[in-house]
Amino acid sequence: MKKILITATIFLGFNQNYNACGWYDPDYDYFNLFAQDIIHNKTYEPFLLTYSSHFYGYNYDEKLDKNVPDENIESWVIYFDNKLTYDETKALITKVDIKHLNNLKKGQLTHQLFQKLGKGFYTKYQEAMDYLIQAKYMEPYMRINYVENPDSYSYRTSDPKDKNATQLNYAKTNAALISLYKAATNPEIKLRYAYQIVRFNHYSRKYKSAVDAFQTYVEPLKLKNHMYYYALDQKAGAERGLNQLDKANWDFFQVFKNTKNKKESAYNSMFLATDKDFNKILAQAKTPEDKNMAYFLLAYNSFNNPVPIMNKMIANNTESDILKVLTVRAINQLERNYLVVNPYCNDDQCEHFRNKRLPVYAPDNYSEESKDFAKDLEATIVSAKNKQGNDEFWQICEAYIKFLNTDYKGSQTILSQIKTTDKQYLAEIDKFKMLNEIVSQPTITPAFENLIMKKYATIFEEKVQTKNWETMPATKDFVLDILANRYFIEKQDAKSFLMNNSLSDLQYNPNSDLVRKVEAFYKKSNKTALENYLVKKMEDVADPESFFNVIYGDRAMRLADFQKAQEYYQKAKNFKGIPRLVYEWNKDGTSYVQKPMTFENGVYNGFNNISSLVFGYNVWESFQSKPEESMKAEGLSNFPFIKNKMNKVELADAVIQLENIGKGNDDKARLANQLLGNLLYNTSVLGYFRELFVMDVDNYNGPKFEFGNELQSPFYLYYKNFSRRSYVEADNFDIAINYYKKALNLSKDKENQARILFQMASAEQGKYYQWAANNPLKIEYNDPNYDEKYKQKELLFNKTKNDKYRTAFAQLKADYSQTATYKNLQSSCLYFGYYTKK
């Protein structure tokens, strides 16, 4: 069970698409359906499970400040007899400049807060205001001076403007604080001065003096309020400076236990290197809750299965808040093993998906471990529930564990029996009832589609939340994933696609089969409520019919069905360009907005402005160079109907005319066939104009332009992350080769024949790339015979390449080595030169 916690982050390649992006947040890999913050004691929120802390030092201060008022500010509110609100008091303590306090002392009201309170405020609270003046004077210096360790792995430089306690006159400042302490008559103010004395000595690196000051000035006051523990926190820091680690740990433990806002810092200050450090704290703990807190530290700090520790905590005190914190952490930990935002498998792992129903579980060597943990955790939760008399918290936890273990009926039964008025609990209960009903549905019928849109309409209206410009996973996303998966299994591909995508996303993988299914759904009459919801996701394309017809026309062009292509393109008269979004930063530089891409005049937009160079041939291989730099025209003057700039209707018309001319037997027929071969090669995955017939805006590299098993869908569970996987029908290089063969047979010029053969050889190279990508010889790196097998693999690939995919190269080398074309290719084309030198 030791792997359970780390399993959630590594979990094989099964569910992780590792992200090297600078903004990557590991918590975005999980839905976090179970709201950990249902714990009532919000002071423990910094200890809820998050993996963001491993990346960024995740900070809960803002959330903690929102949910848990600062106990120090609260105490000042009371001290000032509630004359100030919490926010006003916070401003007085943390923001109002010392000069305004000094002015108030002189009877001058220079701050609006004091103008509201009047001059009498200082008179009434003189002791407190004098303390605040002293505290604000010292505050900029209240940090320890950094001393570089010569053995440190890294170093840091200090800002000359940074202040620290050693910059104050120690003797004078310490004496002044002691004098103010003795003069103070109010015990609370006296304790605050005592805190300042301990803190000042600690930050001045007078560690022994700081510990002595606590005994001399804090303990005699016998006040155990929050300021006592703030001072104890400083004492513990001094003890750590003296290397009295056991004493420091115990004092930090007291701060952790007895404060609201310093729990996280106290925990982080403890030196807990081994189990012995925990056991020493546990040995000193007297009350059941103290022992539970010690157990929590052990569970929180380790990668062990938390269940045995939870059982000990249940024996101590089932009503323990800290036990509930550990419980929600364990549940979230289990959820991360079961419910993943982007489950993924490669071809070898997909067999583990079995029925392909989400949620999917880990491969076999991990799933049993996860199930054991789930079983043990459920038993522990049931034990706590029984011992505490069916507390709502434990019932909700048990119901959720049953949901994760696919016992939807059992989960629903428990949820239906819970009686509570707690708003957070009620929200969780409603959410889990919804999830049970949706996930347990065997088939998504029209009746069920109408039901969930009526019953759970709010979940589909849930607004997207972002952090660091990335979308945060939410319950809505989980529901959409479940429905997308069910539709995928039921072969309702259009609805599966639209659950996770908008219509315009088809441009990224314009597979004809899927496009036809989406079009059929678009035209479907009498749609259900859920289907009408999906129709809204098609509104990002101004004219879907034109959009579909451009995709169909492109595919027909790639198959050389030019007449059919022209018919499709003629139906796409309202096509305004590929509907792609671009991102623009706002003026504040902290956020961006999505805007439709606009195409400049003369620029290819998916339909218009196609260069006649699409019929040319490569001068050199450079996709990012300008067309006239990479391509050269070939015999276009013989065909005046080919315009310099064409739309797709005009292009289809031109190739229809070329095909008719190519049926002849003269040199013009030869050139027509050669141009058609050029067109099909140039618009293939290897060609300069490879974007023209795959719904792209340029030829920059991407999934569409990678060789692989294009004929088999790479989507196994649903169509999520559609743009990240390649799913475009493969190029048929034989079509281009056949046109080249016709041209070769009609050619009478040896130089021209040589160039045609080279173009044929390039197309054959494309066929080889397809074969190699679809016939990988998989060798494990840890195979003891790796080197030998790799050599055999290379021999096989080279033999196949030379036997099946180098016929044009061989003919060119054998019969045309004396031509100028051949000699020029040797120097200008790297892979041709490599081949001829073999």
HUPE-V669828 format. One record per pair of residues at least 24 apart in sequence whose ideal C-beta (glycine too) atoms are under 10 Angstrom apart, sorted by the first residue. I is the first residue (numbers start at 1). J is the second residue. Records with the same first field share a line. If there is no record, write none. Layout:
# HUPE-V669828
I: J + J
This chain:
# HUPE-V669828
1: 303 + 304 + 305 + 306 + 307 + 308 + 369 + 370 + 372 + 373 + 376
2: 302 + 303 + 304 + 305 + 369
3: 303 + 305 + 366 + 369 + 370 + 373
4: 303 + 304 + 305 + 306 + 307 + 330 + 333 + 334 + 336 + 337 + 366 + 369 + 370 + 372 + 373 + 377
5: 49 + 51 + 302 + 303 + 304 + 305 + 306 + 329 + 330 + 333 + 336 + 337 + 373
6: 303
7: 303 + 333 + 336 + 337 + 362 + 366 + 369 + 370 + 373
8: 49 + 51 + 332 + 333 + 334 + 335 + 336 + 337 + 338 + 340 + 370
9: 51 + 54 + 336
10: 366
11: 336 + 337 + 340 + 343 + 362 + 363 + 366 + 370
12: 345 + 349 + 352 + 362 + 363 + 365 + 366
13: 344 + 345 + 346 + 348 + 349 + 363
14: 340 + 343 + 344 + 345 + 346 + 349 + 350 + 352 + 353 + 360 + 361 + 362 + 363 + 366 + 367
15: 336 + 337 + 338 + 339 + 340 + 341 + 342 + 343 + 344 + 345 + 349 + 360 + 361 + 362 + 363
16: 340 + 342 + 343 + 344
17: 340 + 341 + 342 + 343 + 344 + 721 + 724
19: 342
21: 470
22: 468
23: 467 + 468 + 469 + 470
24: 52 + 55 + 468 + 470
25: 50 + 51 + 52 + 55 + 56 + 58 + 467 + 468 + 470 + 472
26: 50 + 51 + 52 + 53 + 54 + 55 + 56 + 336
27: 51 + 52 + 53 + 55 + 58 + 336 + 341 + 467 + 472 + 473
28: 52 + 341 + 342 + 467 + 468 + 470 + 471 + 472 + 473
29: 336 + 340 + 341 + 342 + 473
30: 332 + 335 + 336 + 337 + 338 + 339 + 340 + 341 + 342 + 473 + 478
31: 335 + 336 + 339 + 340 + 341 + 359 + 472 + 473 + 474 + 475 + 476 + 477 + 478 + 479 + 481
32: 332 + 335 + 336 + 339 + 341 + 472 + 473 + 474 + 475 + 478
33: 331 + 332 + 335 + 338 + 339 + 400 + 403 + 404 + 428 + 431 + 432 + 435 + 473 + 474 + 475 + 478 + 479
34: 328 + 331 + 332 + 334 + 335 + 339 + 396 + 397 + 400 + 401 + 403 + 404 + 428 + 431 + 432
35: 328 + 332 + 396 + 424 + 425 + 427 + 428 + 431 + 475
36: 324 + 325 + 327 + 328 + 329 + 331 + 332 + 335
37: 63 + 67 + 328 + 424
38: 324 + 328 + 392 + 393 + 396 + 397 + 422 + 424 + 425 + 427 + 428
39: 321 + 322 + 323 + 324 + 325 + 327 + 328 + 329 + 393 + 424
40: 321 + 324 + 393 + 422 + 424 + 425
41: 68 + 260 + 320 + 321 + 322 + 324 + 325
42: 66 + 67 + 68 + 69 + 260 + 321
43: 67 + 68 + 71 + 259 + 260 + 261 + 262 + 263 + 264 + 321 + 325
44: 68 + 260 + 263 + 264 + 296 + 321 + 322 + 324 + 325 + 326 + 328 + 329
45: 263 + 264 + 325
46: 261 + 263 + 264 + 265 + 267 + 268 + 325
47: 263 + 264 + 267 + 296 + 297 + 300 + 322 + 325 + 326 + 328 + 329
48: 325 + 328 + 329 + 332
49: 300 + 325 + 326 + 328 + 329 + 330 + 331 + 332 + 333 + 335 + 336
50: 329 + 332
51: 336
52: 467
56: 468
59: 264
60: 264
61: 261 + 264 + 265
64: 260 + 261 + 263 + 264
65: 90 + 261
68: 260 + 261 + 263
69: 260 + 261
70: 94 + 226 + 260 + 261
71: 225 + 226 + 227 + 229 + 230 + 259 + 260 + 261 + 262
72: 192 + 225 + 226 + 227 + 230 + 259 + 260 + 261 + 262
73: 261
74: 226 + 260 + 261
75: 188 + 192 + 225 + 226 + 227
76: 128 + 132 + 188
78: 188
79: 125 + 128 + 186 + 188 + 189
80: 117 + 121 + 124 + 125 + 128 + 129
81: 124 + 125
83: 116 + 117 + 121 + 124 + 125
84: 113 + 116 + 117 + 121
88: 113 + 116 + 117
89: 113
92: 117 + 129 + 132
93: 132 + 135 + 136
94: 136 + 139
96: 132 + 136
97: 136
98: 132 + 133 + 134 + 135 + 136 + 137 + 139 + 140
99: 133 + 136
100: 136
101: 129 + 130 + 132 + 133 + 134 + 135 + 136 + 137
102: 129 + 133 + 136 + 137
104: 129 + 133
105: 129 + 130 + 133
125: 186 + 189
127: 180 + 183 + 184 + 185 + 186 + 188 + 189 + 190 + 192
128: 184 + 186 + 188 + 189 + 192
130: 180 + 183 + 184 + 189
131: 180 + 184 + 186 + 188 + 189 + 190 + 192 + 193 + 196
132: 189 + 192
134: 173 + 176 + 177 + 180 + 192 + 193 + 196
135: 192 + 193 + 195 + 196
137: 168 + 173 + 176
138: 165 + 168 + 173 + 176 + 177 + 196 + 199 + 200 + 203
139: 163 + 196
140: 164 + 167 + 168
141: 165 + 166 + 167 + 168 + 173 + 200 + 203 + 204
142: 168 + 196 + 199 + 200 + 202 + 203 + 234
143: 203
144: 202 + 203 + 204 + 205 + 237 + 241
145: 203 + 204 + 205
147: 205
164: 203 + 204 + 205
165: 199 + 200 + 201 + 202 + 203 + 204 + 205 + 206
166: 203 + 204 + 205 + 206
167: 204
168: 200 + 203 + 204
170: 200 + 201 + 204 + 206 + 209
173: 197 + 200 + 201 + 204
174: 200 + 201 + 204 + 206 + 209 + 213
176: 200
177: 201 + 213 + 217
178: 213 + 216 + 217
181: 213 + 216 + 217 + 221
182: 217
187: 221 + 222 + 223 + 225
188: 221 + 223 + 225 + 227
189: 227
190: 217 + 218 + 220 + 221 + 223 + 227
191: 217 + 218 + 221 + 222 + 223 + 225 + 226 + 227 + 228 + 230 + 231
192: 227 + 230 + 231
193: 217
194: 218 + 219 + 220 + 221 + 223 + 227 + 228 + 231
195: 227 + 228 + 229 + 230 + 231 + 232 + 233 + 234 + 235
196: 231 + 234
197: 231 + 234
198: 230 + 231 + 232 + 233 + 234 + 235 + 237 + 238
199: 230 + 231 + 233 + 234 + 235 + 237 + 238
200: 234
201: 234 + 235 + 238
202: 231 + 233 + 234 + 235 + 236 + 237 + 238 + 239 + 240 + 241
203: 234 + 237 + 238
205: 238 + 241
206: 238 + 241
207: 235 + 237 + 238 + 239 + 240 + 241 + 242 + 243 + 244
208: 238 + 239 + 241 + 242
209: 238
210: 234 + 235 + 236 + 237 + 238 + 239 + 241 + 242
211: 235 + 236 + 238 + 239 + 241 + 242 + 244 + 247 + 251
212: 238
213: 238
214: 238 + 239 + 251
224: 254 + 258
225: 258
226: 255 + 258 + 259 + 260 + 261 + 262
228: 254 + 255 + 258 + 259
229: 254 + 255 + 256 + 257 + 258 + 259 + 260 + 262 + 266
230: 255 + 259 + 261 + 262
231: 255
232: 258 + 259 + 262 + 266
233: 259 + 262 + 265 + 266 + 269
236: 266 + 269 + 270
237: 269
240: 269 + 270 + 271
243: 271
245: 270 + 271 + 272 + 273 + 277 + 280
246: 271 + 276 + 277 + 280 + 281 + 284
249: 277 + 278 + 280 + 281 + 284 + 297
250: 280 + 281 + 284 + 285
252: 281
253: 278 + 280 + 281 + 282 + 284 + 285 + 290 + 293 + 294 + 297
254: 284 + 290
256: 281 + 293 + 294 + 296 + 297 + 322
257: 285 + 287 + 289 + 290 + 293 + 294 + 322
263: 293
267: 296 + 297 + 300 + 301
270: 297 + 301
272: 297 + 298 + 300 + 301 + 302
273: 301
275: 301 + 302 + 304
277: 301
278: 302
282: 312
285: 316
287: 316 + 317
288: 313 + 315 + 316 + 317 + 318 + 319 + 320
289: 313 + 316 + 317 + 319 + 320 + 321 + 322 + 323
290: 316 + 317
291: 315 + 316 + 317 + 320
292: 316 + 317 + 318 + 319 + 320 + 321 + 322 + 323 + 326
293: 320 + 321 + 322 + 323
294: 322
295: 320 + 322 + 323 + 326
296: 320 + 321 + 322 + 323 + 325 + 326 + 329
297: 322
299: 323 + 325 + 326 + 329 + 330
300: 325 + 326 + 329
305: 330 + 333 + 369 + 372 + 373 + 376 + 377
306: 330 + 333 + 373 + 376 + 377 + 380
307: 372 + 373 + 375 + 376 + 377 + 378 + 379 + 380 + 381
308: 376 + 380
309: 380
310: 376 + 377 + 380 + 381 + 383 + 384
311: 376 + 379 + 380 + 383 + 384
313: 380 + 384
314: 380 + 381 + 383 + 384 + 386 + 387 + 388
315: 383 + 387
317: 387 + 388
318: 383 + 384 + 385 + 386 + 387 + 388 + 389 + 391 + 394
319: 384 + 387 + 388 + 391 + 393
320: 384
323: 384 + 388
324: 384 + 391 + 393 + 394 + 397
327: 377 + 380 + 381 + 384 + 393 + 394 + 397
328: 393 + 396 + 397 + 400
330: 373 + 376 + 377 + 380 + 381 + 397 + 401
331: 374 + 377 + 378 + 381 + 396 + 397 + 400 + 401 + 404
333: 373 + 377
334: 370 + 373 + 374 + 377 + 378 + 400 + 401 + 404 + 405
335: 359 + 400 + 401 + 403 + 404
337: 361 + 362 + 366 + 367 + 369 + 370 + 371 + 373 + 374 + 404
338: 362 + 367 + 370 + 374 + 403 + 404 + 405 + 406
339: 403 + 404 + 435 + 473 + 478 + 481 + 482
340: 473 + 481
341: 473 + 477 + 478 + 481 + 720 + 721
342: 473 + 481 + 717 + 720 + 721 + 724
343: 481 + 485 + 716 + 717 + 718 + 720
344: 716 + 717 + 720 + 721 + 724 + 725
345: 716 + 717
346: 714 + 716
347: 709 + 712 + 714 + 716 + 776 + 778
348: 778
349: 716
350: 716 + 717
353: 716 + 717
355: 489
356: 485 + 486 + 488 + 489 + 716 + 717 + 718
357: 406 + 439 + 442 + 482 + 485 + 486 + 488 + 489 + 717
358: 439 + 478 + 481 + 482 + 483 + 484 + 485 + 486 + 488 + 489 + 717 + 718
359: 403 + 404 + 406 + 439 + 478 + 481 + 482 + 485
360: 485 + 716 + 717
361: 404 + 406
370: 404
371: 405
374: 401 + 402 + 404 + 405
375: 401 + 405
377: 401 + 404
378: 402 + 404 + 405 + 407
385: 414
390: 414 + 417 + 418 + 419
391: 418 + 420
392: 418 + 419 + 420 + 421 + 422 + 425 + 426 + 428 + 429
393: 418 + 420 + 422 + 425 + 428
395: 419 + 420 + 425 + 429
396: 420 + 422 + 424 + 425 + 428 + 429 + 432
397: 428
399: 428 + 429 + 432 + 433 + 436
400: 428 + 431 + 432 + 435 + 436
402: 432 + 436
403: 432 + 433 + 435 + 436 + 439 + 440
406: 436 + 439 + 440
407: 436 + 440
408: 432 + 435 + 436 + 437 + 438 + 439 + 440 + 441
409: 436 + 440
410: 436
411: 435 + 436 + 439 + 440
412: 436 + 437 + 440
430: 456 + 458 + 459
431: 456 + 459 + 475 + 479
434: 458 + 459 + 475 + 479
435: 459 + 475 + 478 + 479 + 482
438: 478 + 479 + 482 + 483 + 486
439: 478 + 479 + 482 + 483 + 485 + 486
441: 482 + 483 + 486
442: 486 + 490
443: 486 + 489 + 490
444: 482 + 483 + 486 + 487 + 489 + 490 + 492 + 495 + 528 + 530
445: 490 + 528
446: 526 + 527 + 528 + 529 + 530 + 531
447: 528
448: 483 + 486 + 528 + 530
449: 483 + 495 + 527 + 528 + 529 + 530 + 531 + 532 + 533 + 534
450: 528 + 529 + 530 + 531 + 532
451: 528 + 529 + 530
452: 479 + 483 + 528 + 529 + 530 + 533
453: 528 + 529 + 530 + 531 + 532 + 533
454: 529 + 530
457: 529 + 533
460: 529 + 530 + 533
461: 533
466: 591
469: 583 + 585 + 590 + 591 + 592
477: 720
480: 718 + 720
481: 717 + 718 + 720
482: 718
483: 530 + 534 + 718
484: 717 + 718 + 719 + 720
485: 716 + 717 + 718 + 719 + 720
486: 718
487: 534 + 718 + 719
488: 713 + 715 + 716 + 717 + 718 + 719 + 720
489: 717 + 718
491: 517
492: 517 + 521
493: 517 + 518 + 520 + 521 + 713 + 715 + 718 + 719
494: 518 + 519 + 520 + 521 + 522 + 524 + 531 + 534 + 538 + 719
495: 521 + 528 + 530 + 531 + 534 + 719
496: 715 + 717 + 718 + 719 + 720
497: 521 + 534 + 537 + 715 + 718 + 719 + 720 + 722
498: 522 + 531 + 533 + 534 + 535 + 536 + 537 + 538 + 719
499: 530 + 533 + 534 + 537 + 718 + 719 + 720
500: 537 + 718 + 719 + 720 + 721 + 722
501: 537 + 718 + 719 + 720 + 721 + 722 + 723
502: 536 + 537 + 538 + 539 + 540 + 541 + 579 + 581 + 722
503: 534 + 535 + 537 + 538 + 539 + 540 + 541 + 544 + 547 + 548 + 579
504: 537 + 538 + 539 + 540 + 541 + 542 + 544 + 547 + 578 + 579 + 580 + 581 + 596 + 695
505: 537 + 540 + 541 + 579 + 719 + 722 + 723
506: 538 + 541 + 544 + 547 + 548 + 551 + 579 + 695 + 719 + 722
507: 541 + 547 + 550 + 551 + 578 + 579 + 580 + 606 + 694 + 695 + 696 + 697 + 704 + 722 + 723
508: 580 + 694 + 695 + 696 + 702 + 703 + 704 + 722 + 723 + 724 + 725 + 726 + 727 + 728
509: 694 + 695 + 703 + 704 + 710 + 713 + 714 + 715 + 719 + 722 + 723 + 724 + 725 + 726 + 727 + 728 + 729
510: 547 + 548 + 550 + 551 + 552 + 554 + 555 + 693 + 694 + 695 + 696 + 704 + 727 + 728 + 729
511: 551 + 555 + 710 + 711 + 713 + 726 + 727 + 728 + 729
512: 551 + 552 + 554 + 555 + 556 + 558 + 559 + 728 + 729
513: 713 + 727 + 729
514: 551 + 713 + 715 + 719 + 722 + 727
515: 547 + 548 + 551 + 552 + 555 + 695
516: 548 + 551 + 552
518: 544 + 547 + 548 + 551
519: 544 + 545 + 547 + 548 + 549 + 551 + 552
522: 547 + 548
523: 548
540: 579 + 581 + 596
541: 575 + 576 + 578 + 579
542: 574 + 575 + 576 + 577 + 579 + 596
543: 572 + 573 + 574 + 575 + 576 + 579
544: 574
545: 571 + 572 + 573 + 574 + 575
546: 571 + 572 + 573 + 574 + 575 + 576 + 607
547: 572 + 574 + 575 + 576 + 578 + 579 + 606 + 695
548: 572
549: 573 + 574 + 575
550: 575 + 577 + 578 + 606 + 607 + 648 + 693 + 695
551: 606 + 693 + 694 + 695
553: 607 + 648 + 649 + 651 + 652 + 693
554: 606 + 607 + 648 + 683 + 692 + 693 + 694 + 695 + 728
555: 693 + 694 + 728 + 729
556: 652 + 693
557: 648 + 651 + 652 + 655 + 679 + 680 + 683 + 692 + 693
558: 680 + 683 + 684 + 692 + 693 + 694 + 728 + 729 + 730 + 731 + 732 + 735
559: 680 + 693 + 729 + 731 + 732 + 735
560: 655 + 659 + 676 + 679 + 680 + 732 + 735 + 736 + 738 + 739
561: 652 + 735
562: 651 + 652 + 653 + 654 + 655 + 656 + 657 + 658 + 659 + 660 + 676 + 679
563: 652 + 655 + 656 + 659
564: 652
565: 648 + 649 + 651 + 652 + 655 + 656 + 693
566: 648 + 649 + 650 + 651 + 652 + 653 + 654 + 655 + 656
567: 649 + 652
568: 648 + 649 + 652
569: 607 + 647 + 648 + 649 + 650 + 651 + 652 + 653
570: 648 + 649 + 652 + 653
571: 649
572: 606 + 607 + 647 + 648 + 649
573: 607 + 649
575: 605 + 606 + 607 + 608 + 647 + 648
576: 605 + 606 + 607 + 608
577: 603 + 604 + 605 + 606 + 607 + 608 + 697
578: 604 + 605 + 606 + 607 + 691 + 695 + 696 + 697
579: 606 + 695
580: 605 + 606 + 695 + 696 + 697
597: 697
599: 697
602: 645
603: 697 + 698
604: 645 + 647 + 689 + 691 + 692 + 696 + 697 + 698 + 699
605: 647 + 697
606: 648 + 691 + 692 + 695 + 696 + 697
607: 647 + 648 + 649 + 651 + 692
608: 645 + 646 + 647 + 648 + 649 + 650
609: 645 + 646 + 647
610: 643 + 644 + 645 + 646 + 647 + 648 + 650 + 651 + 654 + 683 + 689 + 692
611: 643 + 644 + 645 + 646 + 688 + 689 + 692
612: 636 + 639 + 642 + 643 + 644 + 645 + 646 + 651 + 654 + 675
613: 644 + 678 + 682 + 688 + 689
614: 642 + 646 + 651 + 654 + 655 + 675 + 678 + 679 + 682 + 683 + 687 + 688 + 689 + 692
615: 639 + 642 + 651 + 654 + 655 + 658 + 671 + 672 + 674 + 675 + 676 + 677 + 678 + 679 + 682 + 689
616: 675 + 678 + 679 + 682 + 688 + 689
617: 674 + 675 + 677 + 678 + 681 + 682 + 688 + 755 + 756 + 758 + 759 + 762
618: 678 + 681 + 682 + 686 + 687 + 688 + 758 + 759 + 762 + 828 + 829
619: 688 + 828
620: 828 + 829 + 830
621: 686 + 688 + 762 + 828 + 829 + 830 + 831
622: 688
623: 687 + 688 + 689 + 690 + 691 + 698 + 699 + 700 + 701 + 705
624: 698 + 699 + 700 + 701
625: 688
627: 688 + 689 + 699
630: 688 + 689 + 699
631: 678 + 682 + 687 + 688 + 689
633: 675
634: 671 + 674 + 675 + 678 + 752 + 755
635: 667 + 668 + 670 + 671 + 672 + 674 + 675 + 752
636: 671 + 675
638: 667 + 668 + 671 + 672 + 675
639: 668 + 671 + 672 + 675
642: 675
648: 692 + 693
651: 679 + 692
654: 679
655: 679 + 680
658: 739
659: 739
662: 739 + 742 + 743 + 746
663: 742
664: 746
665: 745 + 746
666: 746
667: 743 + 746 + 747 + 748 + 749 + 752
668: 746
669: 742 + 743 + 746
670: 742 + 743 + 744 + 745 + 746 + 747 + 748 + 749 + 752 + 753 + 756
671: 743 + 746 + 747 + 752
672: 739 + 742 + 743 + 746
673: 738 + 739 + 740 + 741 + 742 + 743 + 744 + 745 + 746 + 747 + 756
674: 739 + 740 + 742 + 743 + 744 + 746 + 747 + 752 + 755 + 756 + 759
675: 739 + 743
676: 735 + 736 + 738 + 739 + 740 + 742 + 743
677: 735 + 736 + 737 + 738 + 739 + 740 + 741 + 742 + 743 + 744 + 756 + 759 + 760 + 763
678: 736 + 739 + 740 + 743 + 756 + 759
679: 736 + 739
680: 731 + 732 + 733 + 734 + 735 + 736 + 737 + 738 + 739 + 740 + 763
681: 731 + 733 + 735 + 736 + 737 + 739 + 740 + 759 + 760 + 762 + 763 + 766
682: 736 + 759
683: 731 + 736
684: 730 + 731 + 732 + 733 + 735 + 736 + 762 + 763 + 766
685: 710 + 726 + 728 + 730 + 731 + 733 + 766 + 769 + 770
686: 731 + 733 + 762 + 763 + 765 + 766 + 769
687: 731 + 736 + 762 + 763 + 766
690: 731
693: 728 + 731
694: 728 + 729 + 731
695: 728
696: 728
702: 726
703: 727 + 728
704: 728
706: 769 + 773
707: 731 + 766 + 768 + 769 + 770 + 771 + 772 + 773 + 774
708: 769 + 770 + 773 + 774 + 776
709: 770 + 773 + 774 + 775 + 776
710: 770 + 773 + 774
711: 770 + 774
712: 774
730: 766 + 767 + 770 + 773 + 774
731: 763 + 766 + 767 + 769 + 770
732: 763 + 766 + 767 + 770
733: 760 + 762 + 763 + 764 + 765 + 766 + 767 + 768 + 769 + 770 + 805
734: 763 + 764 + 767
735: 763
736: 760 + 762 + 763 + 764 + 766
737: 761 + 762 + 763 + 764 + 766 + 767 + 807 + 808
738: 763
739: 763
740: 808
741: 808
744: 808 + 811
749: 819
750: 815 + 816 + 818 + 819 + 820 + 821 + 822
751: 816 + 819 + 820 + 821 + 822 + 824
752: 819 + 821
753: 811 + 812 + 815 + 816 + 819 + 821
754: 811 + 812 + 815 + 816 + 817 + 818 + 819 + 820 + 821 + 822 + 823 + 824 + 825
755: 812 + 816 + 819 + 821 + 822 + 824 + 825
756: 808 + 812 + 821
757: 807 + 808 + 809 + 810 + 811 + 812 + 813 + 815 + 816 + 819 + 821 + 822
758: 808 + 809 + 812 + 816 + 821 + 822 + 824 + 825 + 829 + 832
759: 808
760: 807 + 808 + 809 + 811 + 812
761: 805 + 806 + 807 + 808 + 809 + 810 + 811 + 812 + 813 + 825 + 829 + 831 + 832 + 835
762: 808 + 809 + 829 + 831 + 832
763: 805 + 808
764: 801 + 804 + 805 + 806 + 807 + 808 + 809
765: 801 + 805 + 806 + 808 + 809 + 831 + 832 + 835
766: 805
767: 801 + 804 + 805
768: 797 + 800 + 801 + 802 + 804 + 805 + 806
769: 801 + 805
770: 805
771: 797 + 800 + 801 + 804 + 805
772: 797 + 800 + 801 + 805
775: 800
798: 838
801: 835
802: 835 + 838
806: 835 + 838
809: 835 + 836 + 838
810: 835
812: 836
813: 838
